[in-house]
């Protein structure tokens, strides 16, 4: 039996589907009981537990061969990351009490960075879980290709994607969530001792210009990338409702300046299989442009 947290999301769902396809029993761990029926119908045992609830997580993690930990992401964290710290404490407590056979924890590229940024949430989890006696694999994926879903409307509407990744010709490590789920499912079925770190990115790094070109091929219309000036980021994020924009800004700085990188560099990372264009083609509401679309003022 494998306990999978975050199963209602892209990565957790991909892990669970891979395990089910391999005829492995899965315990779906989720906070929303209403979503449990879908996974029960797929053959999963369902456990209800919030990621901040140590007692419920302990029950969910008992008597399993492995646990997949997918910490929730807080995109506008309070100073000091109290939301992440609550999850870290609960997960560590539950793993210590339940003593599953092993654990795979989803982290991120750059979790070893010394500078505080949005990804520090994953750094905190890594530091806490290092002390466990349970065999642990830390999976550090690159920038998710699915993040470009937020650019679909502007790519279709104006033929422009606004890029915070800069300069526009700088290659960025990226990965598809399908690859993350596949690798996590493979890792959790392996046997190992102690702690290991696996870093994961696509076969080649991708520039923002190349992202725009991929959008152009998928949509069948010209698309270009435009850099969002660094000096506008704070006011822009605050106008969008962000109360504490600095962690996000520093994360973007880290990618752009190169201090968010894999610990073993590009050469030391495992490589995924899914191409960016495949991911973009599968995003919701995306389809090739038609002549009628281009003539419509909405797409002028």
Number of C-alpha atoms within 10 A of each C-alpha: 18 29 28 28 31 21 24 20 13 15 22 25 20 22 28 31 20 18 23 17 9 10 10 14 18 25 23 27 31 22 19 12 12 8 13 20 13 12 20 14 9 12 15 22 19 21 22 16 21 17 25 20 17 22 16 18 27 21 16 27 30 19 14 18 17 25 27 26 21 19 20 16 13 13 13 17 20 14 10 11 16 12 16 22 17 14 21 24 18 20 25 20 18 23 25 17 16 19 21 22 19 24 25 24 23 23 27 25 25 26 23 19 17 11 16 16 22 22 25 23 26 25 19 19 23 21 12 14 24 17 12 15 14 20 20 25 26 23 21 24 28 26 19 19 22 18 12 16 15 11 17 20 15 14 23 26 18 15 21 20 26 16 20 20 21 22 15 20 12 17 18 22 24 25 28 27 26 22 22 25 22 19 21 26 24 13 18 23 15 9 9 13 11 12 17 13 16 21 22 27 27 25 17 15 15 19 20 24 21 18 21 24 18 21 29 21 15 18 21 14 17 15 23 20 20 18 14 15 11 12 8 9 16 17 11 13 17 12 10 9 10 16 13 16 21 19 21 21 17 18 20 19 18 20 21 18 14 13 16 25 20 25 18 11 10 17 8 12 20 15 17 21 13 17 17 21 16 13 19 24 17 13 14 9 9 17 15 15 15 11 9 8 14 15 10 10 8 10 16 11
